Amino acid sequence: MAKSMITDNTATNVLTGRCPKVIIQVNAALTGNIKVIDGISGTTADVATITNPTVGSIYEYWDFATGVRVIASTTCDITVSAESGIGH
């Protein structure tokens, strides 16, 4: 399982390749948004845009084909966990 602690507003490639499940946990309230992308490039959210999440929020997403990329619009404190491979 790949795990990333994200604290800034840069694009973060959490995992490359197929991913059956992604969990995003918000550790501190965020005024802004988090883009969730199926891929390892680009900035267009094709899975989800999470807007103004509150502390303790947990989001689950399924069946990423090419990778997991997360972009926060501002300083943040989130944890992204991604399972790799298939058959989970």
N, CA and C atoms as an extended XYZ file, in Angstrom:
264
Properties=species:S:1:pos:R:3:atomname:S:1:resname:S:1:resid:I:1 pbc="F F F"
N         0.836       -1.168        0.000 N   MET     1
C         0.000        0.000        0.000 CA  MET     1
C         0.887        1.239        0.000 C   MET     1
N         0.580        2.183       -0.877 N   ALA     2
C         1.290        3.455       -0.911 CA  ALA     2
C         0.580        4.435        0.015 C   ALA     2
N         1.364        5.243        0.711 N   LYS     3
C         0.781        6.209        1.623 CA  LYS     3
C         1.536        7.520        1.492 C   LYS     3
N         0.794        8.622        1.377 N   SER     4
C         1.411        9.941        1.274 CA  SER     4
C         0.787       10.886        2.275 C   SER     4
N         1.626       11.601        2.985 N   MET     5
C         1.173       12.679        3.862 CA  MET     5
C         1.379       13.963        3.066 C   MET     5
N         0.311       14.651        2.756 N   ILE     6
C         0.388       15.842        1.908 CA  ILE     6
C         0.121       17.066        2.770 C   ILE     6
N         1.049       18.054        2.690 N   THR     7
C         0.917       19.253        3.504 CA  THR     7
C         1.047       20.549        2.707 C   THR     7
N         1.181       20.445        1.405 N   ASP     8
C         1.311       21.670        0.615 CA  ASP     8
C         0.438       21.604       -0.631 C   ASP     8
N         0.533       22.616       -1.452 N   ASN     9
C        -0.353       22.717       -2.605 CA  ASN     9
C         0.304       22.310       -3.919 C   ASN     9
N         1.233       21.383       -3.876 N   THR    10
C         1.818       20.862       -5.104 CA  THR    10
C         1.089       19.585       -5.517 C   THR    10
N         1.214       19.220       -6.772 N   ALA    11
C         0.635       17.959       -7.250 CA  ALA    11
C         1.455       16.803       -6.688 C   ALA    11
N         0.766       15.791       -6.181 N   THR    12
C         1.442       14.633       -5.599 CA  THR    12
C         0.982       13.367       -6.308 C   THR    12
N         1.936       12.655       -6.910 N   ASN    13
C         1.635       11.347       -7.484 CA  ASN    13
C         1.798       10.317       -6.371 C   ASN    13
N         0.684        9.774       -5.934 N   VAL    14
C         0.694        8.836       -4.815 CA  VAL    14
C         1.080        7.440       -5.278 C   VAL    14
N         0.600        7.052       -6.471 N   LEU    15
C         0.834        5.701       -6.969 CA  LEU    15
C         0.767        5.707       -8.489 C   LEU    15
N         1.627        4.948       -9.119 N   THR    16
C         1.581        4.756      -10.562 CA  THR    16
C         1.079        3.349      -10.834 C   THR    16
N         0.124        3.240      -11.759 N   GLY    17
C        -0.421        1.942      -12.105 CA  GLY    17
C        -1.813        1.741      -11.542 C   GLY    17
N        -2.336        0.564      -11.797 N   ARG    18
C        -3.699        0.225      -11.374 CA  ARG    18
C        -3.837        0.307       -9.855 C   ARG    18
N        -4.977        0.822       -9.414 N   CYS    19
C        -5.238        0.977       -7.990 CA  CYS    19
C        -6.718        0.719       -7.719 C   CYS    19
N        -7.047       -0.340       -6.988 N   PRO    20
C        -8.451       -0.654       -6.743 CA  PRO    20
C        -9.122        0.239       -5.704 C   PRO    20
N        -8.352        0.816       -4.767 N   LYS    21
C        -8.992        1.596       -3.702 CA  LYS    21
C        -8.074        2.706       -3.200 C   LYS    21
N        -8.663        3.905       -3.007 N   VAL    22
C        -7.949        5.055       -2.467 CA  VAL    22
C        -8.753        5.615       -1.300 C   VAL    22
N        -8.072        5.918       -0.209 N   ILE    23
C        -8.707        6.555        0.938 CA  ILE    23
C        -7.986        7.878        1.205 C   ILE    23
N        -8.772        8.959        1.293 N   ILE    24
C        -8.231       10.274        1.622 CA  ILE    24
C        -8.797       10.677        2.978 C   ILE    24
N        -7.893       10.963        3.923 N   GLN    25
C        -8.300       11.386        5.256 CA  GLN    25
C        -7.854       12.823        5.468 C   GLN    25
N        -8.766       13.663        5.934 N   VAL    26
C        -8.473       15.068        6.182 CA  VAL    26
C        -8.092       15.213        7.658 C   VAL    26
N        -6.837       15.602        7.913 N   ASN    27
C        -6.323       15.699        9.275 CA  ASN    27
C        -6.471       17.091        9.878 C   ASN    27
N        -6.705       18.095        9.029 N   ALA    28
C        -6.940       19.471        9.474 CA  ALA    28
C        -7.894       20.106        8.474 C   ALA    28
N        -8.790       20.954        8.979 N   ALA    29
C        -9.765       21.607        8.106 CA  ALA    29
C        -9.040       22.356        6.981 C   ALA    29
N        -9.651       22.383        5.821 N   LEU    30
C        -9.043       22.995        4.631 CA  LEU    30
C       -10.063       23.914        3.977 C   LEU    30
N        -9.680       25.173        3.793 N   THR    31
C       -10.516       26.092        3.035 CA  THR    31
C        -9.938       26.118        1.631 C   THR    31
N       -10.572       25.399        0.744 N   GLY    32
C       -10.089       25.232       -0.620 CA  GLY    32
C       -10.582       23.904       -1.138 C   GLY    32
N        -9.830       23.314       -2.062 N   ASN    33
C       -10.281       22.028       -2.585 CA  ASN    33
C        -9.129       21.067       -2.804 C   ASN    33
N        -9.515       19.812       -2.935 N   ILE    34
C        -8.582       18.727       -3.231 CA  ILE    34
C        -9.069       18.075       -4.516 C   ILE    34
N        -8.203       18.026       -5.521 N   LYS    35
C        -8.542       17.346       -6.772 CA  LYS    35
C        -7.988       15.926       -6.741 C   LYS    35
N        -8.813       14.980       -7.155 N   VAL    36
C        -8.412       13.581       -7.206 CA  VAL    36
C        -8.437       13.155       -8.676 C   VAL    36
N        -7.297       12.654       -9.163 N   ILE    37
C        -7.121       12.376      -10.590 CA  ILE    37
C        -6.699       10.920      -10.804 C   ILE    37
N        -7.318       10.278      -11.782 N   ASP    38
C        -6.895        8.948      -12.222 CA  ASP    38
C        -5.830        9.165      -13.279 C   ASP    38
N        -4.571        9.137      -12.866 N   GLY    39
C        -3.462        9.385      -13.780 CA  GLY    39
C        -2.276        9.918      -13.006 C   GLY    39
N        -1.189       10.187      -13.722 N   ILE    40
C         0.016       10.708      -13.091 CA  ILE    40
C         0.457       12.038      -13.689 C   ILE    40
N        -0.433       12.642      -14.482 N   SER    41
C        -0.143       13.966      -15.027 CA  SER    41
C        -1.457       14.728      -15.157 C   SER    41
N        -1.331       16.006      -15.422 N   GLY    42
C        -2.515       16.830      -15.612 CA  GLY    42
C        -3.043       17.422      -14.323 C   GLY    42
N        -4.020       18.333      -14.474 N   THR    43
C        -4.587       19.027      -13.324 CA  THR    43
C        -6.117       19.000      -13.319 C   THR    43
N        -6.724       18.315      -14.272 N   THR    44
C        -8.178       18.248      -14.341 CA  THR    44
C        -8.681       17.070      -13.512 C   THR    44
N        -9.505       17.385      -12.522 N   ALA    45
C       -10.036       16.333      -11.642 CA  ALA    45
C       -11.042       15.494      -12.406 C   ALA    45
N       -10.734       14.224      -12.620 N   ASP    46
C       -11.667       13.353      -13.330 CA  ASP    46
C       -12.321       12.332      -12.407 C   ASP    46
N       -11.891       12.296      -11.145 N   VAL    47
C       -12.511       11.410      -10.167 CA  VAL    47
C       -13.370       12.224       -9.201 C   VAL    47
N       -12.776       13.260       -8.606 N   ALA    48
C       -13.530       14.065       -7.637 CA  ALA    48
C       -12.841       15.397       -7.381 C   ALA    48
N       -13.635       16.360       -6.964 N   THR    49
C       -13.135       17.588       -6.369 CA  THR    49
C       -13.802       17.706       -5.008 C   THR    49
N       -12.992       17.693       -3.962 N   ILE    50
C       -13.488       17.795       -2.594 CA  ILE    50
C       -13.327       19.251       -2.184 C   ILE    50
N       -14.434       19.906       -1.833 N   THR    51
C       -14.402       21.327       -1.525 CA  THR    51
C       -14.616       21.577       -0.038 C   THR    51
N       -13.726       22.383        0.562 N   ASN    52
C       -13.781       22.781        1.969 CA  ASN    52
C       -14.030       21.603        2.924 C   ASN    52
N       -13.193       20.568        2.870 N   PRO    53
C       -13.419       19.409        3.748 CA  PRO    53
C       -13.142       19.754        5.215 C   PRO    53
N       -13.886       19.129        6.099 N   THR    54
C       -13.699       19.357        7.528 CA  THR    54
C       -12.766       18.298        8.112 C   THR    54
N       -12.161       18.631        9.236 N   VAL    55
C       -11.237       17.721        9.895 CA  VAL    55
C       -11.948       16.410       10.233 C   VAL    55
N       -11.275       15.306        9.994 N   GLY    56
C       -11.831       13.990       10.268 CA  GLY    56
C       -12.593       13.367        9.114 C   GLY    56
N       -12.807       14.126        8.049 N   SER    57
C       -13.521       13.576        6.886 CA  SER    57
C       -12.682       12.495        6.230 C   SER    57
N       -13.356       11.437        5.775 N   ILE    58
C       -12.686       10.345        5.069 CA  ILE    58
C       -13.445       10.086        3.776 C   ILE    58
N       -12.718       10.019        2.664 N   TYR    59
C       -13.307        9.798        1.343 CA  TYR    59
C       -12.704        8.541        0.740 C   TYR    59
N       -13.542        7.709        0.127 N   GLU    60
C       -13.079        6.484       -0.526 CA  GLU    60
C       -13.409        6.542       -2.012 C   GLU    60
N       -12.462        6.136       -2.834 N   TYR    61
C       -12.646        6.079       -4.284 CA  TYR    61
C       -12.129        4.736       -4.783 C   TYR    61
N       -12.680        4.275       -5.898 N   TRP    62
C       -12.411        2.918       -6.373 CA  TRP    62
C       -11.996        2.904       -7.843 C   TRP    62
N       -11.203        1.899       -8.215 N   ASP    63
C       -10.890        1.540       -9.600 CA  ASP    63
C       -10.173        2.618      -10.403 C   ASP    63
N        -8.978        2.961       -9.978 N   PHE    64
C        -8.122        3.858      -10.743 CA  PHE    64
C        -7.366        3.010      -11.768 C   PHE    64
N        -7.309        3.458      -12.994 N   ALA    65
C        -6.706        2.668      -14.070 CA  ALA    65
C        -5.210        2.931      -14.252 C   ALA    65
N        -4.776        4.183      -14.135 N   THR    66
C        -3.386        4.495      -14.486 CA  THR    66
C        -2.542        5.085      -13.362 C   THR    66
N        -3.145        5.445      -12.254 N   GLY    67
C        -2.390        6.007      -11.144 CA  GLY    67
C        -3.262        6.903      -10.291 C   GLY    67
N        -2.677        7.401       -9.210 N   VAL    68
C        -3.399        8.278       -8.290 CA  VAL    68
C        -2.608        9.568       -8.139 C   VAL    68
N        -3.240       10.688       -8.486 N   ARG    69
C        -2.634       12.009       -8.379 CA  ARG    69
C        -3.581       12.882       -7.567 C   ARG    69
N        -3.027       13.610       -6.591 N   VAL    70
C        -3.832       14.470       -5.723 CA  VAL    70
C        -3.224       15.870       -5.742 C   VAL    70
N        -4.100       16.883       -5.888 N   ILE    71
C        -3.654       18.272       -5.878 CA  ILE    71
C        -4.514       19.048       -4.885 C   ILE    71
N        -3.888       19.616       -3.873 N   ALA    72
C        -4.587       20.488       -2.928 CA  ALA    72
C        -4.383       21.932       -3.381 C   ALA    72
N        -5.419       22.763       -3.213 N   SER    73
C        -5.338       24.145       -3.702 CA  SER    73
C        -4.593       25.066       -2.741 C   SER    73
N        -4.331       24.600       -1.525 N   THR    74
C        -3.656       25.420       -0.532 CA  THR    74
C        -2.934       24.506        0.467 C   THR    74
N        -2.239       25.101        1.412 N   THR    75
C        -1.594       24.321        2.461 CA  THR    75
C        -2.635       23.444        3.145 C   THR    75
N        -2.266       22.202        3.422 N   CYS    76
C        -3.245       21.252        3.949 CA  CYS    76
C        -2.559       20.242        4.848 C   CYS    76
N        -3.347       19.340        5.394 N   ASP    77
C        -2.831       18.201        6.148 CA  ASP    77
C        -3.760       17.032        5.844 C   ASP    77
N        -3.408       16.254        4.814 N   ILE    78
C        -4.214       15.107        4.417 CA  ILE    78
C        -3.329       13.873        4.274 C   ILE    78
N        -3.934       12.725        4.450 N   THR    79
C        -3.245       11.454        4.252 CA  THR    79
C        -3.960       10.704        3.142 C   THR    79
N        -3.190       10.225        2.163 N   VAL    80
C        -3.752        9.464        1.049 CA  VAL    80
C        -3.155        8.065        1.090 C   VAL    80
N        -4.027        7.066        1.166 N   SER    81
C        -3.602        5.660        1.144 CA  SER    81
C        -4.138        5.022       -0.128 C   SER    81
N        -3.274        4.315       -0.851 N   ALA    82
C        -3.683        3.705       -2.123 CA  ALA    82
C        -3.177        2.271       -2.196 C   ALA    82
N        -4.086        1.344       -2.431 N   GLU    83
C        -3.720       -0.051       -2.639 CA  GLU    83
C        -3.223       -0.209       -4.069 C   GLU    83
N        -2.196       -1.004       -4.255 N   SER    84
C        -1.687       -1.219       -5.605 CA  SER    84
C        -2.122       -2.587       -6.122 C   SER    84
N        -2.156       -2.705       -7.432 N   GLY    85
C        -2.466       -3.988       -8.056 CA  GLY    85
C        -3.938       -4.237       -8.228 C   GLY    85
N        -4.248       -5.510       -8.495 N   ILE    86
C        -5.645       -5.907       -8.704 CA  ILE    86
C        -5.986       -7.052       -7.774 C   ILE    86
N        -7.260       -7.335       -7.651 N   GLY    87
C        -7.688       -8.476       -6.883 CA  GLY    87
C        -7.843       -8.242       -5.400 C   GLY    87
N        -7.888       -6.994       -4.969 N   HIS    88
C        -8.065       -6.699       -3.536 CA  HIS    88
C        -9.517       -6.667       -3.193 C   HIS    88
